[in-house]
Structure formats: structure tokens, C-alpha cells
């Protein structure tokens, strides 16, 4: 058996098809009914070649178009895609297009049938041509009668919007069936087709052609009246598959009051003067804008390295700049997104402070994007002044202070307290912190601290008491101006001067110490143990009185008195002897 071109097609006719082609059915051994063996014969049957071209309304060849070829008589259904040349289907030894069977060749204005339900394209249009038997090799043209070339821009009117969903729906209840040329009734608002915009913002795509620049495929339709809607999500659609997850950013019915409808090849009613050519170019300026934020703490200090996310429709999108796959604010606390759907959107901020090992959420708020938007966000991140005091509110100077978050915390040294017992902690988010303090080698940590605002926090050290020391004289009197020192392990920890009653107080961690008291050259040292918030000790120096700033004990005072009496007696004797000597010498002066 041979085809119309003389190709050998022996064995390609199955028993089920033999009768329809005028052949007798033979069994598997080649025996005809009645027992006769089939002899070789040559038959020419209509096995054809088919060329299919899908064209737009202007007659331009459309690549990347889905073409379906199927037959109601044969178990055949082919899904192919056009290229830069017409689609060629040629009969050969393994594939035959029988002219004796009828075929239908069709194309749709949606290249991926899997999106039919995802995008709810219940008004999908199909352009088809029927090949009734007998038919012969031919070139078949499937030409769309109308075309919409739509370029989508952001709100500034010059930035192409890539990855936006463009939906075309019926604007009235009538359209022209391109297959029959008759008017058909349709449902207003039913989605006819959809497309994702390319990098130039074109719906339907742009195909480069070597030496010719390229061609815009556009959206190919039946003649009719349509509406256009555009949806967009931050960063654009990640891919064509799946349901639409975008925010409406353009609706020709509401955003174009003078041109709500697109009349493609259908004259608008009332002679409005609107364009109604079958092929049209339109621009959609959407409600998509740039967003820039600056993140500050409540004291105005910028937060660097924070992760800022926009939340829309339950999806989270990182702002730029990115570091390690996530947003990281600049040293000035800045982050941005070039294209964000207008309207309300959520903002979430995560930041890892120096007091934590993990990022924590420091801000959750919402902003309204209207035009190109700049927002200053203030997160509850605080500047702290910690003042470490004793049980009576006395400042504790020289203590080493550390701080870290209670949950997933990391201890950081804040430094030593100053004379007022103060030390600063920078950029601490709201939360609970563990504060540790070490003073004179003892742990005097005040415990946890709940941070809620930038202010001064007074922390009472634990394990700290006040030691009252009174320097006493021999008669139990206080010794004013006494020098009091506290020693431990050969190191002087603190010193103070007693008041006019000989009383002094020293703030110390609980522990054992030596107290040294000095007054007027008299020194006394005594061990003491501090184990409660308040303790008192009296240290006698045995001073009876002082002379010329020198303290005297009773014995020293008595000795001093005896010495003074002896000195006075000596002076009296000397004076008396001098008087006698002088009387003896005076008469001689007048002789």
C-alpha cells in the first residue's frame, strides 16, 4: 500500500480501519475470508501533509501558540506548539493523516490548558477549522479577528511591570463568534483569557526575531467589547502556574472613566467616538509604587541589619537590600522595594540585638502605600541608663555590669558604674533581661529587668549592706575626722572620713573585712563580718585628748602633763637663778 505521494505504507492499516478504506479484513496470517491468501497489491490512499499557521488580526504569524489536532473517528489527539514557521504535520512511515477521516484543528487564546481552572477562564475562546473527508494536503490558516496589545506600567507611567496578571473579560453580553461569524450571547464579567506580563510589561509576551527586532504577541480575541483587570503581588508572579495571588491594581472600568470598555472590531453604541479597531494598543498605568522605609529606635538611633518584610494577602516579601537571602537594613536603617501594590500592607520587622542570639520581632504595624511612599518606622528599641544602688538608694560605683536577654540571651558587658552608680545600655528591644553585677569580687546581681522604654532604671543590688563604723575615744566620745578604711586580702576597698560625731558608713558586699581607723596618729584595726543590710561596729582608739593634732591616750596625757610640770619647774628655777644673778651684777654697774 502506498500513500498519495508514493510512500510505502504497507502494514499501517489496522483491521478496524480496513473496511472504511474499502479493504477486506485479513487475519494475522494474511488469510482473507473464504480461505484465500492475500496477494500483494498496490493501492494509493489519501495520506496527507498539513501545515498550520496561527495568525493575529494583522496576518502576522504567531509563535508559541498551542494547536490541537484531533479526530472523532480515530483515537488521535495531538497538542503541538507553533514556532517561527507554520506548524508542519507530514505523513511518514509511523504517522499518517488519512484524508478519508475527518479532523478538527483548533487553537485557543490560552497556551496552557492547566490554567483554565486556576485562572477561572470560563469564557475561553477557541478558533478552529474542520477538515471533512475526503481532504488533501493543504496549508491551514487560523486567524484571530481581533488583537489587544497591552503594555502595563507602574504608577509612574514609565516603569514596565513584569509578572503581573492581566485578565480580559466580557464587557457586554454579546460577542462575534469568529468560527461562524454570528453573534453569540456571553456572560458579562466572564474571564476570556489571561496572561502574565513580560519584562517589558507586555501582556502576551514579546518574541525576538533575528534581524527583525521582534514581535509582540498580544492578546488574541474574537471581536467584542471587553474589560481589563490587572493583578500584582510584590516582586511579580513567581511563575505562570497556580491560582492568582495578587492585589487588584488596575480595572479599566473604574480607572478609565472615559475609556472603560475596549471595543475590538465592534462599534461602540451611541457614536461615542471611541476607538473600535480590531487591533488596538493600550497602556495600563497601575496602582503600583515604590516603597522606602527608615527604621529607628524610639530614641531616634537607626537600626542596621534588621529584616523588614511587607505582608500582603498572607504572603511575606523581603525588602531590599538583601544579605544572605533576607533583607538587611543599611547603616542608616533604610530598606526599600521598587514595586509594591498600593493600599494598606503589613510591615514586620525582625532584629537581633547585641543582647540576643536570635532575631526577635521588634515591630508589627501597617502602612498605606499611596504614590511613591517614604515611611519612618520607630521600633520599641531603647536606650537605657541603669543605676545600681544599695538597699538605701546609695550609688554603687565601680561595679562591673553585664546584661543579656532572658530568652535566647547573650551576655554583654556594659562597663563599670560611675560615681553615681550609672552605666548605659544601647539599643535594647522591649523585653525581659538578666542583669549581672560584680563588685569587689562579689556577685551583687540585681536580677531581671523589664525594659519598656528609653529611660533610667534603678536597680537594687543584692547581697549589699551598709557598715556603720564609730571611732571612739578613751571616754567613749566620738572622734570627728577619723579616717576609716576597709581592707580585704591586702587590698584597700574603700575609705571614708568620720563626721563630727566620729561616725562613718560604708557600702559593701556581704563578706568579711578588716576595718582600719586612724585619728591623730592613733590606729586601730578590727575584723568585721557584714551579712545583713545594716551592721554597726565601734572601734576604740583609746584617745583621751589631742594635742596639736596628735591623739593622746590617758597614759600619754599623764606623761605629757608630768613633763609639762617638770618643764615649768625647770623654767621657774632658771628664772629664779637668773634673778639672783642679775641682782648681784647690778651694783657693779654703778661703781
C-alpha positions in Angstrom: 0.0 0.0 0.0 1.3 3.4 -0.9 0.2 7.0 0.0 -0.7 9.7 -2.4 2.9 10.6 -2.7 4.0 7.0 -3.4 5.3 6.3 0.1 5.1 2.6 1.2 2.5 2.4 3.9 2.2 -1.5 4.0 1.1 -2.8 7.3 -0.1 0.6 8.6 -3.8 -0.1 8.1 -5.3 -1.8 11.2 -8.2 -4.3 10.8 -10.7 -1.9 12.3 -9.9 0.7 9.6 -9.6 -1.6 6.7 -13.4 -1.8 5.9 -13.8 2.0 5.8 -10.9 2.2 3.3 -12.5 -0.4 1.0 -10.2 -3.3 2.0 -11.2 -6.7 3.1 -10.1 -7.7 6.6 -7.5 -10.4 6.8 -6.4 -12.4 9.9 -2.9 -12.3 11.4 -1.6 -14.8 8.8 -2.8 -12.7 5.9 -5.7 -15.1 5.0 -8.8 -13.4 3.6 -12.4 -14.5 4.3 -13.1 -17.8 2.4 -9.5 -19.1 2.9 -7.8 -17.2 0.1 -4.4 -15.8 0.8 -4.0 -12.1 0.2 -1.7 -11.3 -2.8 0.4 -8.2 -2.9 -1.5 -5.2 -4.3 -0.7 -1.5 -4.7 -3.3 0.9 -3.5 -3.0 4.7 -3.4 -4.8 6.1 -0.3 -5.2 9.8 0.8 -2.4 10.2 3.5 -1.8 13.9 3.6 0.5 16.6 4.8 -0.9 19.5 6.8 0.6 22.9 7.5 -1.0 25.1 10.2 -0.4 28.8 10.7 -1.8 30.7 13.6 -2.0 34.4 12.8 -3.1 37.6 14.6 -5.6 40.1 13.2 -3.0 41.7 11.0 -1.9 38.4 9.5 1.4 38.1 11.5 2.5 34.6 12.3 2.1 33.9 16.0 4.8 31.6 17.6 4.3 29.8 20.9 0.6 29.0 20.1 -1.0 25.8 21.2 -2.6 23.8 18.3 -4.8 20.8 18.9 -5.4 18.2 16.2 -8.0 15.5 16.9 -10.4 13.3 15.1 -13.8 12.0 16.1 -13.2 8.9 14.0 -9.8 7.9 15.3 -8.2 7.8 18.7 -6.0 10.7 17.8 -5.3 13.9 19.8 -2.2 15.9 19.2 -1.1 19.0 21.2 1.6 20.9 19.4 3.1 24.4 19.6 3.9 26.8 16.7 7.4 28.1 16.1 8.7 30.8 13.8 7.4 28.9 10.8 4.0 27.3 10.2 3.5 24.1 12.0 4.2 21.1 9.6 2.5 17.7 10.1 3.8 15.3 7.4 2.7 11.8 6.9 5.5 9.2 7.1 6.1 5.6 7.9 4.9 5.9 11.5 2.4 8.8 11.3 -0.4 9.2 8.8 -3.1 11.9 8.4 -5.7 9.9 6.4 -7.7 12.0 4.0 -10.5 9.5 4.5 -11.2 10.7 8.0 -12.3 14.0 9.4 -10.1 16.1 11.6 -10.5 19.3 13.7 -7.6 21.7 14.1 -8.0 24.3 16.8 -6.2 26.9 18.8 -7.1 28.9 21.9 -6.0 32.2 23.4 -4.5 30.4 26.3 -1.4 28.3 25.7 -1.5 26.3 29.0 -4.8 24.4 29.5 -3.8 23.6 33.1 -4.5 27.2 33.9 -8.1 27.1 32.7 -9.5 26.3 36.2 -6.7 28.0 38.2 -7.5 31.3 36.4 -11.2 30.7 36.1 -11.2 31.3 32.3 -14.8 30.1 31.8 -15.2 32.3 28.7 -12.1 30.9 26.9 -12.4 31.3 23.2 -11.4 28.7 20.7 -10.6 29.2 17.0 -11.0 26.0 14.9 -11.2 24.6 11.3 -12.8 21.3 10.3 -11.2 19.0 7.7 -14.1 17.0 6.2 -13.2 13.8 4.3 -12.0 13.5 1.7 -9.4 16.2 2.2 -5.9 16.6 0.8 -2.6 18.1 1.7 -3.0 21.8 2.4 -1.9 24.8 4.4 -4.5 25.9 7.0 -4.7 29.4 8.5 -6.2 30.1 11.8 -6.5 33.8 12.1 -7.8 35.7 15.1 -10.1 38.5 14.1 -9.1 40.9 16.9 -6.0 41.7 18.9 -5.2 43.7 22.1 -1.6 44.8 22.7 -1.5 45.9 26.3 1.6 47.3 28.0 1.4 47.6 31.8 3.4 50.2 33.8 3.8 51.1 37.4 2.1 54.2 38.8 4.9 56.4 37.5 3.9 55.6 33.9 7.4 54.6 32.8 8.5 51.5 34.8 7.3 48.3 33.0 5.5 45.9 35.3 6.8 42.4 35.0 5.0 39.4 36.3 1.6 41.0 36.6 -1.6 39.0 35.9 -3.7 40.6 33.1 -7.3 39.4 32.7 -9.6 40.1 29.9 -13.3 39.6 30.5 -16.5 40.3 28.5 -17.8 43.8 28.9 -21.2 43.2 27.4 -23.4 40.2 26.8 -22.6 39.9 23.0 -19.6 38.9 21.0 -18.9 37.8 17.5 -18.0 34.1 17.1 -15.0 34.0 14.7 -15.8 30.5 13.7 -19.3 31.2 12.4 -19.4 34.9 12.0 -22.6 35.1 14.0 -23.3 37.0 17.2 -23.1 34.9 20.4 -24.5 35.6 23.8 -22.0 35.7 26.6 -22.0 36.4 30.3 -20.7 39.9 31.3 -17.6 39.7 33.5 -16.6 36.2 32.5 -12.9 35.8 32.1 -12.0 35.2 28.5 -8.2 34.9 28.7 -5.3 35.9 30.8 -1.6 36.5 30.5 1.5 37.3 32.6 3.4 40.4 31.6 6.9 40.1 30.4 10.0 42.1 31.3 8.8 45.0 29.0 5.3 44.9 30.6 3.6 43.4 27.6 0.7 41.0 28.1 1.0 38.0 25.8 4.8 38.3 25.5 7.4 39.6 23.2 9.3 37.3 20.8 12.6 38.4 19.5 13.2 37.7 15.8 16.7 37.6 14.4 17.4 40.6 12.2 13.8 42.0 12.7 13.8 43.1 16.3 10.8 41.0 17.4 7.1 40.9 17.5 4.6 41.5 20.4 2.2 38.5 20.5 -0.5 40.4 22.3 -3.8 39.0 23.4 -5.8 37.5 20.5 -9.6 37.5 20.8 -12.9 37.4 19.0 -14.4 40.7 18.1 -16.3 42.1 21.0 -16.4 44.5 23.9 -14.1 43.8 26.8 -12.8 44.9 30.2 -9.3 44.6 31.5 -8.1 43.9 35.1 -4.5 43.7 36.3 -3.4 42.0 39.5 0.1 42.2 41.0 2.0 40.9 44.0 5.3 42.2 45.3 8.1 41.0 43.0 5.7 39.8 40.4 4.3 36.3 39.9 6.9 33.6 40.6 5.5 31.6 37.7 2.5 31.2 35.5 1.1 28.1 37.2 -1.2 28.2 40.1 -4.1 30.5 41.2 -3.7 34.2 41.1 -2.2 35.6 44.3 -2.2 39.3 43.6 -3.9 42.5 44.5 -6.1 44.4 42.0 -4.0 47.3 40.8 -5.9 48.2 37.6 -9.5 48.0 36.4 -10.4 49.6 33.1 -14.0 50.1 34.3 -13.1 52.2 37.4 -9.7 53.6 36.5 -10.5 54.7 32.9 -13.8 56.6 33.2 -13.5 57.9 29.6 -12.5 54.5 28.2 -14.0 51.9 30.4 -14.5 49.4 27.6 -12.3 48.1 24.8 -14.3 47.8 21.6 -12.3 45.4 19.4 -13.9 45.4 16.0 -17.3 46.3 17.4 -18.6 49.8 17.0 -19.4 51.4 20.4 -23.1 52.4 20.9 -24.3 56.0 20.5 -21.4 57.1 18.3 -19.2 57.9 21.3 -16.2 58.4 19.0 -14.2 55.8 20.9 -11.6 53.7 19.0 -13.1 50.4 17.8 -10.4 49.0 15.5 -10.0 45.2 15.5 -6.3 45.6 16.6 -5.5 48.1 19.3 -2.6 49.1 21.6 -3.4 50.3 25.1 -1.4 51.3 28.1 -2.4 50.4 31.7 -1.0 52.6 34.4 -1.4 50.7 37.6 -1.6 51.4 41.3 1.9 50.1 41.9 4.5 52.3 43.6 7.9 52.4 45.2 8.2 52.0 49.0 11.1 53.1 51.2 11.3 52.9 54.9 13.8 54.1 57.6 13.9 52.1 60.8 14.7 53.9 64.0 14.7 53.1 67.7 12.5 55.1 70.0 15.4 57.4 70.7 16.0 58.1 67.0 19.0 55.9 66.6 19.0 53.9 63.2 18.6 50.1 63.4 21.1 48.5 61.0 20.9 44.8 59.9 17.1 44.5 60.5 14.9 42.3 58.4 11.9 44.2 57.1 9.1 42.4 55.4 5.9 43.5 53.6 2.9 41.3 54.2 0.1 41.2 51.7 -2.6 38.5 51.2 -0.8 36.4 53.8 2.4 36.4 51.8 5.7 37.8 53.2 8.1 39.7 50.9 11.6 40.9 52.0 12.6 44.4 51.2 15.9 45.3 49.7 18.9 45.3 50.3 19.3 41.6 50.7 22.1 39.9 52.6 22.2 36.1 52.9 18.8 35.8 51.2 17.0 38.1 53.5 16.6 41.9 54.0 19.2 43.7 56.0 18.7 47.4 56.6 21.6 49.7 55.9 23.7 51.6 58.5 21.1 54.4 58.2 18.3 51.9 58.9 17.0 52.1 55.3 15.2 49.4 53.2 13.1 49.6 50.1 11.0 47.9 47.4 10.8 49.3 43.9 7.3 48.0 43.2 4.5 47.5 45.8 0.7 47.3 45.2 -0.9 50.5 46.5 -3.1 50.4 49.6 -2.7 49.0 53.1 0.0 46.5 53.7 1.5 45.0 56.8 5.1 45.6 58.0 7.0 43.1 60.1 10.5 43.8 61.5 12.9 41.3 63.0 16.2 42.4 64.5 18.9 40.7 66.5 20.3 43.0 69.2 23.7 42.6 70.9 21.9 41.1 73.9 20.3 38.1 72.0 21.5 35.1 69.9 18.4 35.1 67.7 16.4 37.8 65.8 13.2 38.8 67.5 10.2 40.6 66.2 10.5 44.2 67.3 7.7 45.8 65.2 4.5 44.8 63.6 2.5 47.6 62.0 0.7 48.6 58.8 1.3 51.4 56.3 -0.8 52.8 53.5 1.1 53.0 50.2 -0.2 56.0 48.3 2.0 57.0 45.5 5.8 56.6 46.0 5.9 56.3 49.7 8.5 57.0 52.3 7.9 56.0 55.9 9.9 56.4 59.1 9.2 53.4 61.4 10.0 53.6 65.1 10.6 50.3 66.7 10.5 49.8 70.5 14.3 49.6 70.8 15.5 51.6 73.7 18.5 53.5 75.1 18.9 52.6 78.8 20.6 54.2 81.8 21.0 51.7 84.6 21.7 53.0 88.1 22.9 50.4 90.6 22.2 51.3 94.2 22.3 49.7 97.7 19.4 49.0 99.9 19.1 52.6 101.0 19.4 54.0 97.5 23.1 54.8 97.7 25.0 54.6 94.4 27.4 51.8 93.9 30.4 53.0 91.9 33.0 50.7 90.2 30.7 47.7 89.7 31.1 45.6 86.5 27.7 45.3 84.9 26.6 42.7 82.3 23.2 42.3 80.6 21.5 39.7 78.3 18.0 38.8 77.2 16.4 36.1 79.4 15.2 34.1 76.3 18.0 33.2 73.8 20.2 35.7 75.5 23.8 36.7 75.1 25.5 38.5 77.9 27.2 41.7 77.0 29.5 43.8 79.3 28.1 47.3 79.7 31.1 48.6 81.6 31.8 49.9 85.1 29.4 52.1 87.0 30.4 55.7 87.5 30.4 57.7 90.8 26.6 57.9 90.6 26.4 54.1 90.1 25.3 54.6 86.5 26.1 52.6 83.3 24.4 52.8 79.8 22.9 50.1 77.6 22.3 50.9 73.9 19.6 49.6 71.6 17.8 47.1 73.8 14.4 45.9 72.4 11.4 45.7 74.8 11.6 42.6 76.8 13.0 41.0 79.9 16.7 41.0 80.6 19.0 39.4 83.2 21.3 42.0 84.7 24.5 40.8 86.5 26.8 43.0 88.6 30.1 42.2 90.3 31.5 44.5 92.9 34.7 43.9 94.9 34.8 40.4 93.6 31.3 39.6 94.8 28.1 38.8 92.8 25.6 41.6 93.7 23.4 41.0 90.6 20.0 42.7 91.0 18.1 40.1 89.0 15.8 40.6 86.0 14.8 43.9 84.3 11.7 44.5 82.3 12.5 47.1 79.6 9.6 49.1 78.2 11.0 52.5 77.3 14.1 54.6 77.0 14.7 55.9 80.5 16.7 55.5 83.7 16.2 52.2 85.6 17.2 52.0 89.3 18.4 48.5 90.2 18.9 47.5 93.8 21.9 45.3 94.2 21.5 42.1 96.2 23.9 41.0 98.9 25.0 44.5 99.7 24.9 46.1 103.1 25.9 49.3 104.9 28.5 49.1 107.6 28.4 51.9 110.2 31.7 52.5 112.0 32.2 54.7 115.0 35.6 55.8 116.1 35.6 56.1 120.0 38.0 57.9 122.4 39.0 56.7 125.8 36.0 58.4 127.4 33.6 57.0 124.8 33.5 60.2 122.9 33.3 60.2 119.1 36.4 61.1 117.2 35.4 63.5 114.4 37.5 63.5 111.3 38.7 59.9 111.8 40.0 58.1 108.7 38.2 54.8 108.2 39.4 52.2 105.7 38.1 48.8 104.7 40.6 46.1 103.7 40.3 42.7 102.2 43.1 40.4 101.1 45.7 43.1 101.5 43.7 45.5 99.2 42.0 48.6 100.3 38.4 48.6 99.1 37.0 51.8 100.5 37.8 54.7 102.7 35.8 57.5 104.3 36.2 60.3 106.9 34.0 60.2 110.0 31.6 63.0 110.7 31.8 65.4 113.7 30.5 62.6 115.9 33.1 60.1 114.8 30.5 58.2 112.8 31.0 56.9 109.2 29.2 54.5 106.9 30.5 52.3 104.0 28.5 50.4 101.4 30.0 46.9 100.9 29.1 43.4 99.6 28.4 40.8 102.2 31.6 39.3 103.5 34.5 39.5 106.0 36.7 42.6 106.1 39.3 44.4 108.2 38.4 48.0 109.3 41.2 50.3 110.0 40.6 53.6 111.9 43.1 56.3 112.3 42.9 59.5 114.3 45.6 61.8 115.5 48.3 59.2 114.7 46.4 56.5 116.7 45.5 53.5 114.7 43.1 50.6 115.4 42.2 47.7 113.2 39.4 45.2 113.7 37.9 42.3 111.7 34.2 42.6 110.9 31.6 40.5 109.1 28.8 42.0 107.1 25.9 39.7 106.5 22.8 41.8 106.6 21.7 45.1 105.0 22.8 47.1 108.0 25.6 46.4 110.6 27.4 48.6 113.1 30.8 48.4 114.8 32.5 50.6 117.4 36.3 50.8 117.2 38.0 52.4 120.3 41.3 54.2 119.7 42.0 54.9 123.4 42.3 58.6 122.7 41.8 60.8 125.8 42.5 64.1 124.1 44.6 65.5 121.4 47.4 68.0 121.4 48.4 69.8 118.3 46.5 67.2 116.2 48.1 64.3 117.9 45.9 62.0 119.9 46.9 61.2 123.4 45.9 58.2 125.5 45.4 58.7 129.2 48.9 57.5 130.0 50.4 59.6 127.3 48.3 62.5 128.6 49.6 62.0 132.1 53.1 61.7 130.9 52.6 64.8 128.9 51.2 66.6 132.0 54.2 65.5 134.1 56.6 66.5 131.5 54.9 69.9 131.3 55.0 70.3 135.1 58.7 69.4 135.1 59.4 71.8 132.4 57.5 74.6 134.2 59.5 73.8 137.4 62.7 73.9 135.5 61.8 77.2 133.9 60.9 78.6 137.4 64.2 77.5 138.8 66.0 79.0 135.9 64.1 82.2 136.2 64.8 82.4 139.9 68.6 81.8 139.5 68.7 84.4 136.8 67.0 86.9 139.0 69.6 86.3 141.8 72.5 86.6 139.4 71.1 89.8 138.0 70.8 91.5 141.5 74.4 90.6 142.1 75.5 92.2 138.9 73.6 95.5 139.1 75.6 97.3 141.9 78.8 96.7 140.0 77.5 98.6 137.0 77.3 101.9 139.0 80.7 101.9 140.7 
